[in-house]
């Protein structure tokens, strides 16, 4: 199989990375809207237009640098604004809104798994449309599974922590949520030391292997 150039890798990666991040955020806003909070809809954030969700650092710089380094690629978009007080059943609905993002990534990964099988049926050869679709599908599966697993980690400010917080007694949840003030910096430290990759790798490998057919 032909080895892609760096420019080709970036070009093929743009679509699956942008939509993995975008669909994740739209899912949060869409579920929140269904549960009584129209904030994201009123601000025009319930759209699949990536421009509305791009964060210069999280959507462009971080994934780009990690892609160049050939490392653990992930990123983030501008968070969809949620007014938690508008939710009809706040403690339950916070968990439902939070889990919507990772579940959207799982659905996207399944979509790319279907595209992968279609590309294989077209007999991909360097370098044709089927080969581009084959490579894009692999990236789509990996980035969506990485985002799903990452966000399910029960550590503030990740989505998994919202689910855990909704299940904890209010007083315990209050102290647990306070970790969020330092959470981003701790996650960067875990990423830089390789601990985050070690935690995620078994789960990522399991789902990627499952969707790619072993």
VEXDO-488901 format. One record per residue: residue number from 0; y, x, z of N, C-alpha, C in turn. Coordinates in nm, 2 decimals. Each point is the difference from the previous one (the first is absolute). Layout:
<rs>
{NUM; {Y; X; Z}; {Y; X; Z}; {Y; X; Z}}
...
</rs>
This chain:
<rs>
{0; {-0.12; 0.09; 0.00}; {0.12; -0.09; 0.00}; {0.12; 0.09; 0.00}}
{1; {0.10; -0.04; -0.08}; {0.12; 0.08; -0.02}; {0.08; 0.01; 0.13}}
{2; {0.05; 0.11; 0.04}; {0.08; 0.02; 0.12}; {0.15; -0.04; -0.04}}
{3; {0.05; -0.09; 0.07}; {0.14; -0.05; -0.03}; {0.10; 0.11; 0.05}}
{4; {0.11; 0.00; -0.08}; {0.11; 0.08; 0.05}; {0.07; -0.07; 0.11}}
{5; {0.09; 0.08; 0.07}; {0.08; -0.06; 0.11}; {0.08; -0.12; -0.04}}
{6; {0.07; 0.01; -0.12}; {0.08; -0.10; -0.05}; {-0.08; -0.13; -0.03}}
{7; {-0.12; 0.02; -0.05}; {-0.09; -0.11; -0.03}; {-0.05; -0.07; 0.12}}
{8; {-0.03; 0.08; 0.10}; {-0.04; -0.05; 0.13}; {0.11; -0.09; 0.07}}
{9; {0.12; 0.05; -0.01}; {0.11; -0.07; 0.06}; {0.02; -0.13; -0.07}}
{10; {0.00; 0.00; -0.14}; {0.03; -0.11; -0.08}; {-0.11; -0.11; 0.02}}
{11; {-0.12; 0.04; 0.01}; {-0.11; -0.10; 0.03}; {0.00; -0.05; 0.14}}
{12; {0.05; 0.08; 0.09}; {0.00; -0.04; 0.14}; {0.11; -0.10; 0.04}}
{13; {0.11; 0.00; -0.08}; {0.12; -0.08; 0.04}; {-0.04; -0.15; 0.02}}
{14; {-0.06; -0.06; -0.10}; {-0.03; -0.14; 0.01}; {-0.09; -0.04; 0.12}}
{15; {-0.11; 0.06; 0.02}; {-0.08; -0.04; 0.12}; {0.07; 0.03; 0.13}}
{16; {0.07; 0.11; 0.01}; {0.07; 0.03; 0.13}; {0.11; -0.10; 0.03}}
{17; {0.09; -0.02; -0.10}; {0.11; -0.10; 0.01}; {-0.05; -0.14; 0.04}}
{18; {-0.11; -0.04; -0.07}; {-0.04; -0.14; 0.03}; {-0.08; -0.01; 0.13}}
{19; {-0.07; 0.11; 0.04}; {-0.07; 0.00; 0.13}; {0.10; -0.02; 0.11}}
{20; {0.11; 0.07; -0.01}; {0.10; -0.01; 0.11}; {0.08; -0.13; -0.01}}
{21; {0.03; -0.04; -0.12}; {0.08; -0.13; -0.02}; {-0.08; -0.12; 0.04}}
{22; {-0.13; -0.01; -0.04}; {-0.08; -0.12; 0.03}; {-0.02; -0.01; 0.15}}
{23; {-0.01; 0.12; 0.07}; {-0.02; 0.00; 0.14}; {0.12; -0.06; 0.07}}
{24; {0.12; 0.03; -0.04}; {0.12; -0.05; 0.07}; {0.02; -0.15; -0.04}}
{25; {-0.03; -0.04; -0.13}; {0.02; -0.14; -0.04}; {-0.10; -0.09; 0.08}}
{26; {-0.12; 0.05; 0.03}; {-0.10; -0.07; 0.07}; {0.05; -0.04; 0.14}}
{27; {0.07; 0.10; 0.07}; {0.06; -0.02; 0.13}; {0.10; -0.12; -0.01}}
{28; {0.09; 0.02; -0.09}; {0.11; -0.10; -0.02}; {-0.05; -0.14; -0.04}}
{29; {-0.10; 0.00; -0.09}; {-0.06; -0.13; -0.04}; {-0.06; -0.08; 0.11}}
{30; {-0.09; 0.07; 0.08}; {-0.06; -0.06; 0.11}; {0.10; -0.05; 0.11}}
{31; {0.10; 0.09; 0.02}; {0.10; -0.04; 0.10}; {0.07; -0.13; -0.05}}
{32; {0.03; -0.01; -0.13}; {0.07; -0.11; -0.05}; {-0.09; -0.13; 0.02}}
{33; {-0.13; 0.02; -0.02}; {-0.09; -0.12; 0.02}; {-0.01; -0.04; 0.14}}
{34; {0.03; 0.09; 0.09}; {-0.01; -0.03; 0.15}; {0.13; -0.03; 0.06}}
{35; {0.11; -0.02; -0.08}; {0.12; -0.04; 0.05}; {0.12; 0.09; 0.00}}
{36; {-0.02; 0.12; -0.05}; {0.11; 0.10; -0.01}; {0.04; 0.02; -0.14}}
{37; {0.12; -0.05; -0.05}; {0.04; 0.01; -0.14}; {0.08; 0.13; -0.03}}
{38; {0.01; 0.09; 0.10}; {0.09; 0.11; -0.01}; {-0.02; 0.08; -0.13}}
{39; {-0.12; 0.04; -0.02}; {-0.03; 0.09; -0.12}; {0.03; -0.08; -0.13}}
{40; {-0.04; -0.13; 0.00}; {0.03; -0.08; -0.12}; {0.15; -0.01; -0.03}}
{41; {0.08; -0.03; 0.11}; {0.14; -0.01; -0.02}; {0.07; 0.13; -0.04}}
{42; {-0.06; 0.11; 0.03}; {0.06; 0.13; -0.04}; {-0.06; 0.05; -0.13}}
{43; {-0.08; -0.08; -0.07}; {-0.05; 0.04; -0.13}; {-0.11; 0.10; 0.01}}
{44; {-0.07; 0.01; 0.11}; {-0.10; 0.10; 0.01}; {-0.14; -0.05; -0.04}}
{45; {-0.02; -0.13; -0.03}; {-0.13; -0.05; -0.04}; {-0.01; 0.02; -0.15}}
{46; {0.01; 0.12; -0.04}; {-0.01; 0.03; -0.15}; {-0.09; 0.12; -0.02}}
{47; {-0.07; 0.01; -0.11}; {-0.08; 0.12; -0.03}; {0.08; 0.10; -0.08}}
{48; {0.13; -0.02; -0.01}; {0.09; 0.10; -0.06}; {0.01; 0.12; 0.10}}
{49; {-0.06; 0.12; -0.03}; {0.00; 0.11; 0.09}; {0.13; 0.05; 0.04}}
{50; {0.10; -0.02; -0.09}; {0.14; 0.05; 0.03}; {0.05; -0.06; 0.13}}
{51; {-0.04; -0.13; 0.03}; {0.05; -0.07; 0.12}; {-0.06; 0.06; 0.13}}
{52; {-0.11; 0.08; -0.02}; {-0.07; 0.04; 0.12}; {0.00; 0.16; 0.02}}
{53; {0.05; 0.07; -0.10}; {-0.01; 0.15; 0.00}; {0.08; 0.06; 0.12}}
{54; {-0.07; 0.09; 0.07}; {0.07; 0.08; 0.10}; {0.00; 0.14; -0.06}}
{55; {0.11; 0.06; -0.02}; {0.01; 0.13; -0.07}; {-0.09; 0.11; 0.06}}
{56; {-0.02; 0.00; 0.13}; {-0.08; 0.10; 0.07}; {-0.15; -0.05; -0.01}}
{57; {-0.03; -0.12; 0.05}; {-0.14; -0.04; 0.01}; {-0.06; -0.04; -0.12}}
{58; {0.07; -0.05; -0.10}; {-0.06; -0.04; -0.13}; {0.00; 0.11; -0.11}}
{59; {0.10; 0.09; 0.01}; {0.01; 0.10; -0.10}; {-0.02; 0.14; 0.05}}
{60; {0.07; 0.05; 0.10}; {-0.01; 0.13; 0.04}; {-0.13; 0.04; 0.06}}
{61; {-0.04; -0.08; 0.11}; {-0.13; 0.04; 0.07}; {-0.12; -0.01; -0.09}}
{62; {-0.02; -0.11; -0.08}; {-0.12; 0.00; -0.09}; {0.01; 0.10; -0.10}}
{63; {0.12; 0.03; -0.05}; {0.02; 0.10; -0.11}; {-0.04; 0.14; 0.05}}
{64; {0.05; 0.04; 0.12}; {-0.04; 0.13; 0.06}; {-0.14; 0.01; 0.03}}
{65; {-0.06; -0.11; 0.06}; {-0.15; 0.01; 0.03}; {-0.08; 0.01; -0.13}}
{66; {0.05; -0.07; -0.10}; {-0.08; 0.00; -0.13}; {0.01; 0.14; -0.06}}
{67; {0.12; 0.07; 0.01}; {0.01; 0.13; -0.05}; {-0.09; 0.10; 0.08}}
{68; {-0.01; -0.02; 0.13}; {-0.08; 0.09; 0.08}; {-0.15; -0.03; -0.01}}
{69; {-0.03; -0.12; -0.06}; {-0.14; -0.03; -0.02}; {-0.06; -0.05; 0.13}}
{70; {0.08; -0.05; 0.09}; {-0.05; -0.04; 0.14}; {-0.02; -0.14; 0.01}}
{71; {0.01; -0.05; 0.13}; {-0.02; -0.14; 0.04}; {0.12; -0.08; -0.04}}
{72; {-0.01; -0.08; -0.11}; {0.11; -0.07; -0.06}; {0.02; -0.13; 0.07}}
{73; {0.12; -0.03; 0.06}; {0.03; -0.13; 0.04}; {0.16; -0.01; 0.00}}
{74; {0.04; -0.12; 0.03}; {0.15; -0.02; 0.00}; {0.03; -0.14; 0.06}}
{75; {0.13; -0.04; -0.01}; {0.04; -0.13; 0.05}; {0.12; -0.05; -0.07}}
{76; {0.02; -0.13; 0.01}; {0.12; -0.06; -0.06}; {0.10; -0.04; 0.11}}
{77; {0.11; -0.05; -0.04}; {0.09; -0.06; 0.10}; {-0.06; -0.12; 0.06}}
{78; {-0.02; 0.00; 0.13}; {-0.06; -0.11; 0.07}; {0.06; -0.14; -0.04}}
{79; {-0.08; -0.10; -0.02}; {0.05; -0.13; -0.03}; {0.06; -0.05; 0.14}}
{80; {0.12; -0.05; 0.00}; {0.05; -0.05; 0.13}; {-0.07; -0.13; 0.05}}
{81; {-0.04; 0.00; 0.12}; {-0.06; -0.11; 0.06}; {0.08; -0.04; 0.13}}
{82; {0.03; -0.13; 0.01}; {0.07; -0.05; 0.12}; {-0.11; -0.06; 0.08}}
{83; {-0.06; 0.07; 0.10}; {-0.11; -0.04; 0.07}; {0.02; -0.13; 0.07}}
{84; {0.13; -0.02; 0.05}; {0.03; -0.12; 0.08}; {-0.02; -0.13; -0.09}}
{85; {0.00; 0.01; -0.13}; {-0.01; -0.12; -0.09}; {-0.14; -0.04; -0.01}}
{86; {-0.10; 0.08; 0.03}; {-0.14; -0.04; -0.02}; {-0.04; -0.11; 0.10}}
{87; {-0.08; -0.09; -0.05}; {-0.03; -0.12; 0.07}; {-0.09; 0.03; 0.13}}
{88; {-0.09; 0.09; -0.01}; {-0.08; 0.04; 0.11}; {0.01; 0.16; 0.01}}
{89; {0.11; 0.05; 0.06}; {0.03; 0.14; -0.01}; {-0.12; 0.10; 0.02}}
{90; {-0.07; -0.01; 0.12}; {-0.10; 0.10; 0.03}; {-0.12; -0.01; -0.11}}
{91; {-0.04; -0.11; -0.04}; {-0.10; -0.01; -0.10}; {0.05; 0.04; -0.14}}
{92; {0.12; -0.05; -0.03}; {0.05; 0.02; -0.13}; {0.04; 0.15; -0.03}}
{93; {0.04; 0.07; 0.10}; {0.03; 0.14; -0.01}; {-0.12; 0.07; -0.05}}
{94; {-0.12; -0.03; 0.05}; {-0.12; 0.06; -0.04}; {-0.04; -0.03; -0.14}}
{95; {0.03; -0.13; -0.04}; {-0.03; -0.04; -0.14}; {0.09; 0.06; -0.10}}
{96; {0.13; 0.01; 0.03}; {0.09; 0.07; -0.08}; {-0.04; 0.15; -0.02}}
{97; {-0.03; 0.06; 0.11}; {-0.04; 0.14; 0.00}; {-0.12; 0.03; -0.08}}
{98; {-0.10; -0.08; 0.01}; {-0.13; 0.03; -0.06}; {0.01; -0.03; -0.15}}
{99; {0.10; -0.08; -0.04}; {0.02; -0.04; -0.15}; {0.02; 0.13; -0.09}}
{100; {0.07; 0.09; 0.05}; {0.02; 0.12; -0.08}; {-0.12; 0.08; -0.03}}
{101; {-0.08; 0.04; 0.10}; {-0.13; 0.07; -0.03}; {-0.10; -0.08; -0.08}}
{102; {0.00; -0.13; 0.02}; {-0.09; -0.09; -0.07}; {0.04; 0.00; -0.15}}
{103; {0.13; 0.00; -0.02}; {0.05; 0.00; -0.14}; {-0.04; 0.13; -0.07}}
{104; {0.00; 0.11; 0.07}; {-0.05; 0.13; -0.05}; {-0.15; -0.01; -0.03}}
{105; {-0.08; -0.06; 0.08}; {-0.14; -0.02; -0.03}; {-0.02; -0.08; -0.13}}
{106; {0.07; -0.11; -0.01}; {-0.01; -0.08; -0.12}; {0.04; 0.09; -0.13}}
{107; {0.11; 0.07; 0.02}; {0.04; 0.09; -0.11}; {-0.10; 0.11; -0.04}}
{108; {-0.07; 0.05; 0.11}; {-0.10; 0.10; -0.03}; {-0.12; -0.07; -0.07}}
{109; {-0.03; -0.12; 0.03}; {-0.11; -0.07; -0.07}; {0.04; -0.03; -0.15}}
{110; {0.13; -0.03; -0.02}; {0.05; -0.01; -0.14}; {-0.02; 0.12; -0.08}}
{111; {0.04; 0.12; 0.06}; {-0.01; 0.13; -0.07}; {-0.15; 0.03; -0.02}}
{112; {-0.09; -0.04; 0.09}; {-0.14; 0.02; -0.01}; {-0.05; -0.07; -0.13}}
{113; {0.05; -0.12; -0.02}; {-0.03; -0.08; -0.12}; {0.05; 0.07; -0.12}}
{114; {0.12; 0.05; 0.00}; {0.06; 0.08; -0.11}; {-0.08; 0.12; -0.03}}
{115; {-0.05; 0.06; 0.11}; {-0.09; 0.12; -0.02}; {-0.12; -0.03; -0.08}}
{116; {-0.06; -0.11; 0.03}; {-0.12; -0.04; -0.07}; {0.03; -0.04; -0.15}}
{117; {0.11; -0.06; -0.02}; {0.04; -0.03; -0.13}; {0.02; 0.12; -0.08}}
{118; {0.07; 0.10; 0.06}; {0.03; 0.13; -0.07}; {-0.13; 0.07; -0.04}}
{119; {-0.10; -0.01; 0.09}; {-0.13; 0.07; -0.03}; {-0.07; -0.07; -0.11}}
{120; {0.02; -0.13; -0.02}; {-0.07; -0.08; -0.11}; {0.07; 0.04; -0.13}}
{121; {0.12; 0.05; 0.01}; {0.07; 0.04; -0.13}; {-0.03; 0.15; -0.04}}
{122; {-0.08; 0.06; 0.08}; {-0.04; 0.14; -0.03}; {0.12; 0.10; 0.00}}
{123; {0.05; 0.03; 0.12}; {0.12; 0.08; 0.00}; {-0.03; 0.14; -0.05}}
{124; {0.08; 0.05; -0.09}; {-0.01; 0.14; -0.05}; {0.14; 0.06; 0.00}}
{125; {0.01; 0.13; 0.03}; {0.13; 0.07; 0.00}; {0.06; 0.00; -0.14}}
{126; {0.12; -0.04; -0.01}; {0.08; -0.08; 0.09}; {0.03; -0.13; -0.07}}
{127; {-0.05; -0.12; 0.04}; {0.03; -0.12; -0.06}; {0.04; -0.10; 0.11}}
{128; {0.02; -0.13; -0.05}; {0.04; -0.10; 0.10}; {-0.10; -0.02; 0.11}}
{129; {-0.13; -0.01; -0.04}; {-0.10; -0.02; 0.10}; {0.00; 0.11; 0.11}}
{130; {0.02; 0.13; -0.05}; {0.01; 0.11; 0.10}; {0.12; -0.01; 0.09}}
{131; {0.11; -0.05; -0.05}; {0.12; -0.02; 0.08}; {-0.03; -0.11; 0.10}}
{132; {-0.06; -0.11; -0.04}; {-0.03; -0.11; 0.09}; {-0.10; 0.04; 0.10}}
{133; {-0.10; 0.08; -0.04}; {-0.10; 0.06; 0.09}; {0.07; 0.08; 0.12}}
{134; {0.08; 0.09; -0.04}; {0.07; 0.08; 0.10}; {0.10; -0.08; 0.08}}
{135; {0.07; -0.09; -0.06}; {0.09; -0.08; 0.08}; {-0.07; -0.09; 0.10}}
{136; {-0.12; -0.05; -0.04}; {-0.08; -0.08; 0.09}; {-0.05; 0.07; 0.12}}
{137; {-0.04; 0.13; -0.02}; {-0.04; 0.08; 0.11}; {0.11; 0.02; 0.10}}
{138; {0.12; 0.03; -0.05}; {0.11; 0.03; 0.08}; {0.04; -0.13; 0.08}}
{139; {-0.01; -0.12; -0.08}; {0.03; -0.13; 0.06}; {-0.09; -0.03; 0.12}}
{140; {-0.13; 0.03; -0.02}; {-0.09; -0.03; 0.11}; {0.03; 0.09; 0.12}}
{141; {0.02; 0.13; -0.03}; {0.02; 0.10; 0.11}; {0.13; -0.03; 0.08}}
{142; {0.11; -0.02; -0.07}; {0.13; -0.02; 0.07}; {0.00; -0.13; 0.08}}
{143; {-0.06; -0.11; -0.05}; {-0.01; -0.13; 0.07}; {-0.09; 0.01; 0.12}}
{144; {-0.11; 0.07; -0.01}; {-0.09; 0.02; 0.11}; {0.07; 0.08; 0.11}}
{145; {0.06; 0.11; -0.04}; {0.08; 0.09; 0.09}; {0.10; -0.09; 0.08}}
{146; {0.08; -0.08; -0.07}; {0.10; -0.08; 0.06}; {-0.06; -0.10; 0.09}}
{147; {-0.11; -0.06; -0.04}; {-0.07; -0.10; 0.09}; {-0.04; 0.06; 0.13}}
{148; {-0.08; 0.12; -0.01}; {-0.05; 0.06; 0.11}; {0.11; 0.05; 0.09}}
{149; {0.10; 0.07; -0.06}; {0.11; 0.05; 0.08}; {0.07; -0.11; 0.08}}
{150; {0.03; -0.11; -0.06}; {0.07; -0.11; 0.07}; {-0.08; -0.07; 0.10}}
{151; {-0.13; 0.01; -0.01}; {-0.09; -0.07; 0.10}; {-0.02; 0.08; 0.13}}
{152; {0.05; 0.13; -0.01}; {0.00; 0.08; 0.13}; {0.08; -0.07; 0.10}}
{153; {-0.05; -0.03; 0.12}; {0.07; -0.07; 0.10}; {0.10; 0.09; 0.08}}
{154; {0.10; 0.05; -0.08}; {0.10; 0.09; 0.06}; {0.13; -0.04; -0.05}}
{155; {0.10; -0.04; 0.09}; {0.13; -0.04; -0.04}; {0.07; 0.11; -0.08}}
{156; {0.06; -0.03; -0.11}; {0.04; -0.13; -0.05}; {-0.09; -0.06; -0.11}}
{157; {-0.12; 0.05; -0.01}; {-0.09; -0.04; -0.11}; {-0.05; -0.15; 0.03}}
{158; {-0.04; -0.06; -0.11}; {-0.04; -0.14; 0.01}; {-0.10; -0.03; 0.10}}
{159; {-0.10; 0.09; 0.01}; {-0.11; -0.03; 0.10}; {0.05; -0.01; 0.14}}
{160; {0.12; 0.06; 0.03}; {0.05; -0.01; 0.14}; {0.06; -0.14; 0.02}}
{161; {0.04; -0.07; -0.10}; {0.05; -0.13; 0.01}; {-0.11; -0.10; 0.04}}
{162; {-0.12; 0.03; -0.06}; {-0.11; -0.09; 0.03}; {-0.05; 0.03; 0.15}}
{163; {0.00; 0.12; 0.03}; {-0.04; 0.04; 0.14}; {0.09; -0.06; 0.10}}
{164; {0.13; 0.02; -0.03}; {0.11; -0.05; 0.09}; {-0.01; -0.15; 0.02}}
{165; {-0.04; -0.08; -0.10}; {-0.01; -0.14; 0.01}; {-0.11; -0.05; 0.09}}
{166; {-0.10; 0.09; 0.02}; {-0.12; -0.03; 0.08}; {0.02; 0.05; 0.14}}
{167; {0.09; 0.09; 0.03}; {0.02; 0.05; 0.13}; {0.08; -0.10; 0.09}}
{168; {-0.02; 0.00; 0.13}; {0.09; -0.07; 0.09}; {0.15; 0.04; -0.02}}
{169; {0.09; -0.09; 0.00}; {0.14; 0.03; -0.03}; {0.06; 0.12; 0.07}}
{170; {-0.03; 0.02; 0.12}; {0.06; 0.12; 0.07}; {-0.06; 0.13; -0.05}}
{171; {-0.13; 0.00; -0.03}; {-0.06; 0.12; -0.06}; {0.05; 0.02; -0.14}}
{172; {0.01; -0.11; -0.07}; {0.05; 0.01; -0.14}; {0.14; 0.06; -0.01}}
{173; {0.08; -0.04; 0.10}; {0.14; 0.05; 0.00}; {0.00; 0.16; 0.01}}
{174; {-0.08; 0.05; 0.09}; {0.00; 0.15; 0.02}; {-0.07; 0.06; -0.12}}
{175; {-0.10; -0.06; -0.06}; {-0.07; 0.05; -0.12}; {0.09; 0.01; -0.11}}
{176; {0.09; -0.10; -0.02}; {0.09; -0.01; -0.12}; {0.11; 0.10; 0.02}}
{177; {0.03; 0.05; 0.12}; {0.11; 0.10; 0.02}; {-0.04; 0.13; -0.07}}
{178; {-0.13; 0.03; -0.02}; {-0.04; 0.12; -0.07}; {0.07; 0.01; -0.14}}
{179; {0.03; -0.11; -0.06}; {0.05; -0.01; -0.13}; {0.13; 0.09; -0.02}}
{180; {0.07; 0.02; 0.10}; {0.12; 0.08; -0.01}; {-0.03; 0.15; -0.04}}
{181; {-0.12; 0.04; 0.04}; {-0.04; 0.14; -0.03}; {-0.11; 0.00; -0.10}}
{182; {-0.05; -0.11; -0.04}; {-0.12; -0.01; -0.08}; {0.00; 0.07; -0.13}}
{183; {0.11; -0.01; -0.07}; {0.02; 0.06; -0.13}; {-0.01; 0.15; 0.01}}
{184; {0.06; 0.06; 0.10}; {0.00; 0.15; 0.01}; {-0.14; 0.04; 0.04}}
{185; {-0.07; -0.08; 0.09}; {-0.13; 0.04; 0.04}; {-0.10; 0.00; -0.13}}
{186; {0.02; -0.10; -0.08}; {-0.08; -0.02; -0.12}; {0.02; 0.12; -0.10}}
{187; {0.13; 0.05; -0.01}; {0.03; 0.11; -0.08}; {-0.07; 0.13; 0.05}}
{188; {0.00; 0.01; 0.14}; {-0.06; 0.11; 0.06}; {-0.16; 0.00; -0.02}}
{189; {-0.05; -0.12; 0.01}; {-0.15; -0.02; -0.03}; {-0.03; 0.03; -0.14}}
{190; {0.09; -0.03; -0.09}; {-0.02; 0.03; -0.15}; {0.00; 0.15; -0.02}}
{191; {0.11; 0.06; 0.06}; {0.02; 0.14; -0.03}; {-0.11; 0.09; 0.06}}
{192; {-0.07; -0.05; 0.11}; {-0.10; 0.08; 0.06}; {-0.14; -0.03; -0.05}}
{193; {-0.01; -0.10; -0.09}; {-0.12; -0.04; -0.06}; {-0.08; -0.10; 0.08}}
{194; {0.05; -0.04; 0.12}; {-0.08; -0.09; 0.09}; {-0.01; -0.14; -0.07}}
{195; {0.11; -0.04; -0.06}; {0.01; -0.13; -0.06}; {-0.11; -0.01; -0.11}}
{196; {-0.01; 0.10; -0.08}; {-0.09; 0.00; -0.11}; {-0.15; 0.00; 0.05}}
{197; {-0.02; 0.07; 0.11}; {-0.13; 0.00; 0.07}; {-0.04; -0.14; 0.05}}
{198; {0.09; -0.07; 0.05}; {-0.02; -0.13; 0.06}; {-0.03; -0.10; -0.12}}
{199; {0.07; 0.01; -0.11}; {-0.01; -0.10; -0.11}; {-0.11; 0.03; -0.09}}
{200; {-0.03; 0.13; -0.02}; {-0.09; 0.04; -0.11}; {-0.14; -0.07; 0.00}}
{201; {-0.07; -0.02; 0.11}; {-0.13; -0.07; -0.01}; {0.02; -0.15; -0.05}}
{202; {0.10; -0.07; 0.04}; {0.02; -0.13; -0.04}; {0.05; -0.01; -0.14}}
{203; {0.09; 0.09; -0.04}; {0.04; 0.00; -0.14}; {-0.12; 0.04; -0.09}}
{204; {-0.08; 0.09; 0.03}; {-0.11; 0.04; -0.08}; {-0.10; -0.11; -0.02}}
{205; {-0.02; -0.08; 0.11}; {-0.10; -0.11; 0.00}; {0.05; -0.11; -0.10}}
{206; {0.12; -0.04; 0.01}; {0.05; -0.11; -0.09}; {0.02; 0.05; -0.14}}
{207; {0.05; 0.12; -0.02}; {0.01; 0.06; -0.14}; {-0.13; 0.01; -0.07}}
{208; {-0.10; 0.05; 0.08}; {-0.14; 0.01; -0.06}; {-0.05; -0.14; -0.03}}
{209; {0.02; -0.09; 0.08}; {-0.05; -0.14; -0.02}; {0.06; -0.06; -0.12}}
{210; {0.13; 0.02; -0.02}; {0.07; -0.06; -0.12}; {-0.02; 0.07; -0.13}}
{211; {-0.02; 0.13; 0.01}; {-0.03; 0.08; -0.12}; {-0.15; 0.00; -0.04}}
{212; {-0.08; -0.06; 0.09}; {-0.14; -0.01; -0.04}; {-0.08; 0.12; 0.04}}
{213; {0.04; 0.06; 0.12}; {-0.08; 0.11; 0.05}; {0.06; 0.13; -0.04}}
</rs>
